[in-house]
Structure formats: structure tokens, C-alpha cells
Amino acid sequence: MNQVDIRAIGKVVSPLASRSDAPRQSDEGAPAAWLVFEPAIAEGLRSLKPGDRIILITWLDRANRETLTVHPRGDLARPPEGVFSTRSADRPNPIGLHEVTIEAVEGNRVRVRHLEAIDGTPILDVKSVLTVDIAQR
Amino acid sequence: MNQVDIRAIGKVVSPLASRSDAPRQSDEGAPAAWLVFEPAIAEGLRSLKPGDRIILITWLDRANRETLTVHPRGDLARPPEGVFSTRSADRPNPIGLHEVTIEAVEGNRVRVRHLEAIDGTPILDVKSVLTVDIAQR
């Protein structure tokens, strides 16, 4: 498989210390977290403001990358499904998608509400939720 | 910045040969395309079926990774915005998100409708649209 040259642009700073602390869904009591970005990309953050809905793309670095099938909702009574039909974190490339609301922006730090990613999770990208894909070409 | 060890799990096979061929939005006449996956991860595809809505995550390998600001919708009369408030393909880590419907599955090849990604685009991940994030921890 082809290697992709990708580097984190920041990381999550959160009170969630491990996967077992993380809520099963982001709306179920996930805490606020800081997104701390690298100074080199700070100019790209300049239009973000409180209230914006964003898609945060992370690298779930504590996932199991050998996993190709999972029992739906962890229920061993149910037959295993291919991971690409699920939202399991365990998968060959454990990319996390998190739709969150910005609470505050302070220089290269952005505070968001209800983020289920755990402390230290690398950030790969941030996209607008609302802007249509008109520039994506 | 920290290197992330990520490898493509497949690639897009499409009649779209270049960025200038790609429609501005996926609903505006984007063609069907084949997603051709590596045999090593084929077991993870086994629950995908025609009619499923998926989020296809790609690596937009022809994007400009130095770009930190863009004029909204390419309109030079409008002031530039930080890329992280947009859906521009040009950005430090050009990750593409495409919500598409599966038309056919043939072994490790999956046909999808209305995909604006161009021929040869590396595939990083596939997720269910409908499944809630209950397993994502």
C-alpha cells in the first residue's frame, strides 16, 4: 500500500485520559477540549470564530489497526460486520470525524464543546460544516 | 510536526482525469466511479451493499499543501479566508470527505454514484453514514 505523507497539525488537550473514559457518543456528556495547533499553520485558523460548526479530523492513535471486523455495538451475540460499514475506531487507518461547535479562539488554540477524542489525539484537518463543497476541486 | 503512519487502502478509478474536469459540487453531474481496494483489507468491506450511504475519505494528492488562505468560491473580489473555515482541497493535509451511495459491490471493488474525486485518488478510509458513533471508543 502507498505511504501518504501526512503530519499532525495540532493535538487535542482534553480531560479524557483513555478510551475507557470516553463517552460512547459525543452528545453523551463528552467534555469541552482545547485544540492546540502548530504555529506554522496558524494563519489557516484566522476565520474561525465562536459558534462555528466544524468537522474536526483526527488520528485515533490508540486504535487497533489490525481490526477488519467488529461486533455491532460491541454485542458479541451479533455477527461481526466489516469495519467499513461501521464507525468503529478500530480499522486500518483510524481517522476520526468529529462535528463540534467552537466555544472560543485564542491565537492558535481553539476550544470546542462535547469532544469525545482523548487527550493527546493528533489533529489532521479542520473543515467548515456549512460551506458547500464549491471550492473542493 | 509529527509524522502519521498512514497508507492508502485503495484508489479511485474514475473518468475524471484532472481537477479542471471535476464538477464544483458532487451533485452537479459528477460521474460514477469504482473504488478499488487492496486485497489485504477486503474482509473489512464484506458488509457493504448497494444502496448504502458511506463517507469515503480520500487523500487529495494533487492539492497545494502550502495554501493557508483562499478567496471564498475562488472570487478574488472577496477577502481571503483561513482554509480551515472552508472546504477548499488546498490545505496542509488535503483530506477529502465524500458522502456517496453504493451502486454495486464486486469483490474488492465498490461502485459509487456522483463522486467528484479524480482518477487515481488514494482512498484512506470508508465509514457508515447512518451508524451512530456508539462503537467509536
Chai-1 contact restraints between the chains, C-beta under 6 A:
chainA,res_idxA,chainB,res_idxB,connection_type,confidence,min_distance_angstrom,max_distance_angstrom,comment,restraint_id
A,M1,B,R7,contact,1.0,0.0,6.0,A-B,restraint_1
A,M1,B,A8,contact,1.0,0.0,6.0,A-B,restraint_2
A,M1,B,E38,contact,1.0,0.0,6.0,A-B,restraint_3
A,N2,B,A8,contact,1.0,0.0,6.0,A-B,restraint_4
A,Q3,B,R7,contact,1.0,0.0,6.0,A-B,restraint_5
A,V4,B,I6,contact,1.0,0.0,6.0,A-B,restraint_6
A,V4,B,W59,contact,1.0,0.0,6.0,A-B,restraint_7
A,I6,B,V4,contact,1.0,0.0,6.0,A-B,restraint_8
A,I6,B,I6,contact,1.0,0.0,6.0,A-B,restraint_9
A,I6,B,N93,contact,1.0,0.0,6.0,A-B,restraint_10
A,R7,B,M1,contact,1.0,0.0,6.0,A-B,restraint_11
A,R7,B,Q3,contact,1.0,0.0,6.0,A-B,restraint_12
A,A8,B,M1,contact,1.0,0.0,6.0,A-B,restraint_13
A,A8,B,N2,contact,1.0,0.0,6.0,A-B,restraint_14
A,I9,B,P92,contact,1.0,0.0,6.0,A-B,restraint_15
A,R19,B,R137,contact,1.0,0.0,6.0,A-B,restraint_16
A,A22,B,R137,contact,1.0,0.0,6.0,A-B,restraint_17
A,R24,B,I134,contact,1.0,0.0,6.0,A-B,restraint_18
A,Q25,B,D133,contact,1.0,0.0,6.0,A-B,restraint_19
A,E38,B,M1,contact,1.0,0.0,6.0,A-B,restraint_20
A,I41,B,P92,contact,1.0,0.0,6.0,A-B,restraint_21
A,E43,B,L68,contact,1.0,0.0,6.0,A-B,restraint_22
A,G44,B,L68,contact,1.0,0.0,6.0,A-B,restraint_23
A,G44,B,G82,contact,1.0,0.0,6.0,A-B,restraint_24
A,G44,B,V83,contact,1.0,0.0,6.0,A-B,restraint_25
A,G44,B,F84,contact,1.0,0.0,6.0,A-B,restraint_26
A,L45,B,G82,contact,1.0,0.0,6.0,A-B,restraint_27
A,L45,B,F84,contact,1.0,0.0,6.0,A-B,restraint_28
A,R46,B,G82,contact,1.0,0.0,6.0,A-B,restraint_29
A,S47,B,E81,contact,1.0,0.0,6.0,A-B,restraint_30
A,S47,B,G82,contact,1.0,0.0,6.0,A-B,restraint_31
A,S47,B,S85,contact,1.0,0.0,6.0,A-B,restraint_32
A,L48,B,S85,contact,1.0,0.0,6.0,A-B,restraint_33
A,I57,B,I95,contact,1.0,0.0,6.0,A-B,restraint_34
A,W59,B,V4,contact,1.0,0.0,6.0,A-B,restraint_35
A,L68,B,E43,contact,1.0,0.0,6.0,A-B,restraint_36
A,L68,B,G44,contact,1.0,0.0,6.0,A-B,restraint_37
A,R73,B,I134,contact,1.0,0.0,6.0,A-B,restraint_38
A,E81,B,S47,contact,1.0,0.0,6.0,A-B,restraint_39
A,G82,B,G44,contact,1.0,0.0,6.0,A-B,restraint_40
A,G82,B,L45,contact,1.0,0.0,6.0,A-B,restraint_41
A,G82,B,R46,contact,1.0,0.0,6.0,A-B,restraint_42
A,G82,B,S47,contact,1.0,0.0,6.0,A-B,restraint_43
A,V83,B,G44,contact,1.0,0.0,6.0,A-B,restraint_44
A,F84,B,G44,contact,1.0,0.0,6.0,A-B,restraint_45
A,F84,B,L45,contact,1.0,0.0,6.0,A-B,restraint_46
A,F84,B,V126,contact,1.0,0.0,6.0,A-B,restraint_47
A,S85,B,S47,contact,1.0,0.0,6.0,A-B,restraint_48
A,S85,B,L48,contact,1.0,0.0,6.0,A-B,restraint_49
A,S85,B,S128,contact,1.0,0.0,6.0,A-B,restraint_50
A,T86,B,S128,contact,1.0,0.0,6.0,A-B,restraint_51
A,T86,B,T131,contact,1.0,0.0,6.0,A-B,restraint_52
A,T86,B,A135,contact,1.0,0.0,6.0,A-B,restraint_53
A,R87,B,K127,contact,1.0,0.0,6.0,A-B,restraint_54
A,R87,B,S128,contact,1.0,0.0,6.0,A-B,restraint_55
A,R87,B,T131,contact,1.0,0.0,6.0,A-B,restraint_56
A,R87,B,D133,contact,1.0,0.0,6.0,A-B,restraint_57
A,R87,B,A135,contact,1.0,0.0,6.0,A-B,restraint_58
A,R87,B,Q136,contact,1.0,0.0,6.0,A-B,restraint_59
A,S88,B,A135,contact,1.0,0.0,6.0,A-B,restraint_60
A,A89,B,Q136,contact,1.0,0.0,6.0,A-B,restraint_61
A,P92,B,I9,contact,1.0,0.0,6.0,A-B,restraint_62
A,P92,B,I41,contact,1.0,0.0,6.0,A-B,restraint_63
A,N93,B,I6,contact,1.0,0.0,6.0,A-B,restraint_64
A,N93,B,L124,contact,1.0,0.0,6.0,A-B,restraint_65
A,N93,B,D125,contact,1.0,0.0,6.0,A-B,restraint_66
A,I95,B,I57,contact,1.0,0.0,6.0,A-B,restraint_67
A,I95,B,D125,contact,1.0,0.0,6.0,A-B,restraint_68
A,L124,B,N93,contact,1.0,0.0,6.0,A-B,restraint_69
A,D125,B,N93,contact,1.0,0.0,6.0,A-B,restraint_70
A,D125,B,I95,contact,1.0,0.0,6.0,A-B,restraint_71
A,V126,B,F84,contact,1.0,0.0,6.0,A-B,restraint_72
A,K127,B,R87,contact,1.0,0.0,6.0,A-B,restraint_73
A,S128,B,S85,contact,1.0,0.0,6.0,A-B,restraint_74
A,S128,B,T86,contact,1.0,0.0,6.0,A-B,restraint_75
A,S128,B,R87,contact,1.0,0.0,6.0,A-B,restraint_76
A,T131,B,T86,contact,1.0,0.0,6.0,A-B,restraint_77
A,T131,B,R87,contact,1.0,0.0,6.0,A-B,restraint_78
A,D133,B,Q25,contact,1.0,0.0,6.0,A-B,restraint_79
A,D133,B,R87,contact,1.0,0.0,6.0,A-B,restraint_80
A,I134,B,R24,contact,1.0,0.0,6.0,A-B,restraint_81
A,I134,B,Q25,contact,1.0,0.0,6.0,A-B,restraint_82
A,I134,B,R73,contact,1.0,0.0,6.0,A-B,restraint_83
A,A135,B,T86,contact,1.0,0.0,6.0,A-B,restraint_84
A,A135,B,R87,contact,1.0,0.0,6.0,A-B,restraint_85
A,A135,B,S88,contact,1.0,0.0,6.0,A-B,restraint_86
A,Q136,B,R87,contact,1.0,0.0,6.0,A-B,restraint_87
A,Q136,B,A89,contact,1.0,0.0,6.0,A-B,restraint_88
A,R137,B,R19,contact,1.0,0.0,6.0,A-B,restraint_89
A,R137,B,A22,contact,1.0,0.0,6.0,A-B,restraint_90
A,R137,B,R24,contact,1.0,0.0,6.0,A-B,restraint_91
